[in-house]
């Protein structure tokens, strides 16, 4: 399949400041002109109570499930060490697996389809094949407001699941005079979370001609609820999925 042309398009990137540069670099390589407007911030959760709860849960767990690079990083910060040797690590995709390998030296399962629901289904299949009669326990470390797909899939299959929030995303605060982007010829707006939707509306006024591109159905629902018209929704997570639908 040929790549859609992005040459000359001005694309608004609304990710957190520390995440935006990687997307901007890739867009630039495709000939686009990325415009960075961080619309959220990421706050690691580092309190002692969460660290103690995480460690206690992992001491009695079979698997640690992580669905993002940041989830790995924040889990590692809370633990201060690798997960116990008996706990296997399940990662939602290659980028998350790479982060886990960097900090812990391993990722024992990487989902072939990079979604939380797919990861949970593959994890359940692998674990059941190895120990069909066992009642298994998974710790899911992720965002405070993150999707519960993996938790719901595993719980429906009889797993004991302990979700632990290791970070939270916060929308950029509302300002009295929002940035007027109507004169900036923005062609496309990339939205990768409901938090980014709220932060964008708090920070800026968009041109009515800008195409709203979302990363998935949850973000699309938030955008529509906020009065935005979604031009396209990625069929798979990540920037690649968003680029595929930018025809």
Secondary structure, DSSP 8 states (H G I E B T S, - for coil): ------TT-EEEE-S-HHHHHHHHHHHHHTT-EEEE---EEEEE---HHHHHHHHHHHHT-SEEEE-SHHHHHHHHHHHSS---TT-EEEESSHHHHHHHHHHHS--SEE-SS-SHHHHHHHHHHHHHHH-TT---EEEEEEETT---HHHHHHHHTT-EEEEEEEEEEEE----SS-EE-TTTT--EEEE-SHHHHHHHHHHEE--TT-EEEESSHHHHHHHHHTT--EEEE-SSSSHHHHHHT--
